[in-house]
Amino acid sequence: GILIVYLSLLPGGVGIMILFGIPHFDKIGHAGAYGIWAFLMILAAQKNFGNNTARNWWIVAVLCLVGCGLEFGQYYMNEGRNFEVWDMLANAVGSVAGFFVSRFFLKKTI
């Protein structure tokens, strides 16, 4: 989580929007990072507090809010970073995907 916050608030530059011929590759990075973050948070909560679907959805909601907050942080910092609603959506999609992957993973390991 700290790494995601750090990378989100680093001063930016032109950046790479196309990688491997995939336009807007950064959205895949956003979704992947938040998916992994949600997955790990849910697994940690499961290990420490047991299975609770409602709590896991709260984890997803908090990560979505963090993703939105970081986008607004980029908007106000004026350091070469851009506020993008599509980044917020990618963060939310990744968080929800992390939830479903964790459910699948937990069912396979229990």
Sequence and secondary structure as in RCSB ss.txt:
>XXXX:A:sequence
GILIVYLSLLPGGVGIMILFGIPHFDKIGHAGAYGIWAFLMILAAQKNFGNNTARNWWIVAVLCLVGCGLEFGQY
YMNEGRNFEVWDMLANAVGSVAGFFVSRFFLKKTI
>XXXX:A:secstr
 HHHHHHHHS   S  SEETTEETHHHHHHHHHHHHHHHHHHHHHHHHH   HHHHHHHHHHHHHHHHHHHHHHH
HH SS    HHHHHHHHHHHHHHHHHHHHHHHHH 
